[in-house]
Amino acid sequence: MCSTGTPTNHAALQYMPGADAGRLLRVQVDTHVHHSACMHQKHLLRFIKSKLRKEPDEVVIFRDGKYLTLKEVFESLNLTGCVLAAWVQCLLPA
């Protein structure tokens, strides 16, 4: 957390006309999340398979000194969307 005298707060005040340090400190973030709004396993699986199908060349990680695409990550793990789906089905409650 920044104190009121830090350069970060002074820079923020310059870009917020009419804002004072007191108002700047009262900014809060709402972290209240409903459990029902969270992504469940099937939804996450559907999202991953969709990304793998639609955007396989998207860079997703920097590992071992190089950037890897989603397709390369799945290939390095010897996974496909179907194998992942079967694996997740085994984890879901009956």
Secondary structure, DSSP 8 states (H G I E B T S, - for coil): ---TTSHHHHHHHHHSTT--HHHHHT--------GGGS--HHHHHHHHHHHHHH-TT-EEEEETTEEEEHHHHHHHTT--HHHHHHHHHHHS--
